[in-house]
Amino acid sequence: MADRLGALGDVASKLLFENERVKIWEMRLAPGEEGPLHKHERDHILVQIGGDRMAVVPDPTTQSPYNEYLEADVVPGQYFYIPRGGVEVARNVGKQPYYELLIELKD
């Protein structure tokens, strides 16, 4: 798939921790900023920490339940379990910097 889509980016901004069971990433996006196109190869949990409004822009090849453009308010402390397979871009459509933790679960 990477050949068809081009080079895929990381699932978040910075890898904070990794062991044999999990990878923990942080995602930081300034207002108007978007991350790279990426694929979620693992089930993961998103924990929103700060920001006001985010969007997910799915690629047509996505296998995520979030397969249409979606905008939503950010609620600090809110979390989501998301199964693997999503191919998307995260976009900060709000007026505040966005911050989340993304925890990938290894098999």
N, C-alpha and C positions, 0 to 999 in steps of 0.2 A: 504494500500500500504506500509506503514512503516514496517509492519510485513514481507512482501515479500522482501523488499529492506534492511531491518535492520533499525537501528536508522538513521533518517535524521537530518542533521545539519541545522543551521540557514542560511538564504539567503545571509548574509554578515557577516563581522567581528564584528561589534559593533552597537547596537541600540543607536541612538543619541536622538530620539524624538518620542513620540507617543501621539496621542489624538484620538478622536472618528472618525476622517476622514482620517488620514494618519499615516504611520510609516516611519521614515527616518533612514536609515542605512548607515554606511560607510563600504567600502570594501578596505582592504589593503592587498596586496600580494607581497612578495619579489620575485625577479627573480627566476623562477623554482618552486615556491610554488603554491599549489592548495588548494582551499577551500574544504569543505566537500560536499558530495552528498546532495543535497537539492531540495525541491519542492517549486515552486512559487504558493502559494495558492491565490494570489491576482494579478490583473493587476498592472504593475509597470513601473516606468521610471528610466532608468539608465543615469547618467550624468558622463562622463569621465572627470577626473581632471588631472591625470598624468600617465605616463607610456609610453611604446613604442609598445608592441604587446601582445595581449591576445588571449586565446582560450576558447571555450565552448565545453565541452565533454558531449553530451547528453546521458542520460540513455535510453534504448530501450522503456521504458514506457512513455517517454515524450509526452506531447501534445502541445508542443511549435512549432511555425513555424521554429525554429532553431533545426531541428531534426537530423542533421548530424554534424559531427565534423567540427568546423569552427575556423579558425585563422584570425585575422584582426589587422591592425595597430590601435593604440590608437590615437585619435585626441582630445586633451584637449578642453573641451567645447561642444563636440558632445554629443547628447542625443538620446535615443531610447525609444519609447513606446513599451512595450512587454505585450501581454495578458497572463493571468494566465495559469497554467498547465505545465510549463516547469519543468522537472526533470533533473538535470545536475550537473556538476562540473565546476567551473571556474578555469582556469590555466594560470598563468603568464608565457608565453613562450618568454618574452622579456628579455632585459638586464637591465632594469630600474625597480624600485619599481612601482607597480600599485596602483592607488587610484581612487575610484569612490564614488559617492553618489547614493543610491538606494532608491527610494521613492515608497512605497507601497500604493495603493489607496484602502481605505476601502469602502465597499458597503454602 
